[in-house]
Amino acid sequence: MGGSPSVEYTMQLADEDTLRLNVLATTALAIRIDEKTMCVEALTEHQTHRIELKPTGHPDRYLRAVRENLSVLALGTPGGYPVFIRRWTRTGALETERLAGLLRLGEAEAVVAVAASPNLDNELARRAWWCLPTAEVARLMLSHPDVANGSIGPELSQFLLDHLPFEDTSRSIIDTVKLLLCSRLLNEEESGRLRARAENHVACMVGFLSAGPNYLCAPQAAPHFDTESGNDALMEQLLQHAGSPQGETFLRCAHQALEKAVDMDTVVDTLNALGDYGKPLRGETVLPRSARDLRQIVESLTNSSGTTLDSEEVPANQSAKNPDRQSALITLGLCGEPLVAPFFAKSDAVGSLMRKKLKPVLEPVFAALETLMEHN
C-alpha cells in the first residue's frame, strides 16, 4: 500500500490582512508580532501602528503565513530569516540596509542577529530594542561602542541594571556586570551599589574582575603597562601595581572569587581575568593545561627569560621585588581556561564539590595570590 507524500500548503491570508500588511510594510522601520493577541505592530518614523489579524485557520499556521508575507515584502523571498541569513553570511554582506530588512520580519531570531552584527549602529539598535527588549539583546548591543555611546546606550544600561537581580545564571551575571562597568554609563551611586552587591555575590564579583582592576575601587585610571619596554621594566611596573591599593584589591577579590566559585563560569572567568592582568609577562607562551605544566613553565621563564630582577641592582624595597613575587606574577600571567579545561571536560561538579576537586589544579594559583598579598 502506497501513499502520496504529504504536502503542507501555505495558508492563505485574509484579503483584509494582506492589504493592511502591505500598507504597513511600506512605512515600517521595524515590525513585531504579538502572538498572544494576534496583532502586528509597526514602528514608523513618528509613531507606531497596530493591526489585529483576522485568522482564517489555525493561529500557528496563520502566523507562519503572515511571516512569509512580511519576508516577501522586506527581503523579496518567502524563505524568511533563515534563508536570507545563510545566503548573506556566506559573503559577509550583512550591511546596514540588509540588517534593516531583518527588523521588518517579525522574527525574534532575526532581531538577535541584528543585535549581534558588527555593523550595528545607534539607529538600528533603537529599532531592534523596540522589537525585542530583552536582556540578551541589551547585552549584545551594549557591547558595541557606537551603541554604548549613542542615545540608546543609557536606556540599555538602565534596563540591565534593573534586571540584574533577576538573572539566574553566572554567565549572564558576569557578562552583564562587565558590560555595565566597561560602558561607563553608571553614575557613582549605581557603581557603588553594584560594588556592594559584588562583596556577597561571587558571579557579580567575577564580573568586576573581568572588567579590570580599575573598577573594584572608587573610579581610578586603568593601569598602563609599557609593553614596548623590556621584561625587567614590565616586571617592575607590575610589581609596583600589585603593591598598590588598586592591585591589592584586585588580588584579594580574585582570591575570594576562587574560594567561593560556584560553577565553571566563575572559575574560568576569574582565571582569564588573572591571565589578562599578568599577560604582559607571558609573551607568546602557550597556556598550561595542568598544575604541573604551570609550575614547569614558570620555572623555565624565571630561569631563562631574564625577567627576574637583579637583587644587587634593586636593594631598596627588596620585599616588594623578591624572586617569589616575580614568580607569582608570572604564574598569574599563565592563568586561563586551558588550566581547568581538562577538569571540566570530565566533571560537571559545582559548588563545594567542584572546589574540592579543583584544589590540586588551582594550588599554584592560590599560592601565587597569597605570595603577592602577604607582602602588601
C-alpha angles and dihedrals in degrees: 000000000000132000135196115254115263116253122202109215122206111253115245115242121232110264091240092053093047091054095045093047090052091052092045094050094053093062103027123113090184137001133205131183125219102207095187095058095029092235133141118212127194131198112215133179095276109013147358128264128203131195128187113225122230104214116209093193144355109355096230094052091044092053089050089055090049091053092048089052091050090048092056091049096045103033107014093242132090090214091085128197102340095052093043096048093049092050097050102036088061089065097032089238102137094125126162098279094052092044088056089056091056090060090061095060101080088231119137092205091054090054091052089050090054092047090053096045117115087220094062115130134184096269094049088046090054091053094044090051090053089051098048118007099187133136091247092055092044092053093048093050098041089058088070110087092212090055095043089052094043132087093270094053099085091049092052091046093050091048092052092046092051092044096047096091088059096053110110105187129072090226093058094043094049093047093045095050092046092050093047091053098042093047088060090214097125120095120228094264092053092046090050092052090049091049091051091050090052092060090069102028117066098199090052089049090052088052088059091047091050091052091055141262095284093070100058096073131040110303111304136159116271113257113262120207120191101232090182091066123086126275093262092054092047091050091050092050092050093046090052092049093047088056094049123094089252093051093043091054092048093051093045092050092047090052090049092048093054091046091053100032111146104189147357095284095055091049097044096045092048091051090047090051091051090047091052090050094056096030096113089067100052100057111183095340114142110243114251123247099206141033089250093054090046093055092046094050092047090051091048094049093045093050101040112024100066093235092126112099117236108251091212090052095055109032093154119087090006093168090064094049106038122134093255091060091047092051089047092055092048088051091055091049090058094053120111145115094298090068092065100024094098090051096050091044087066103028136055094183118142137186121009093349091055092048091050094050092045094051096096091047095049097039094102090049094052090046091052093049092048092048091054094044097047092062094050 
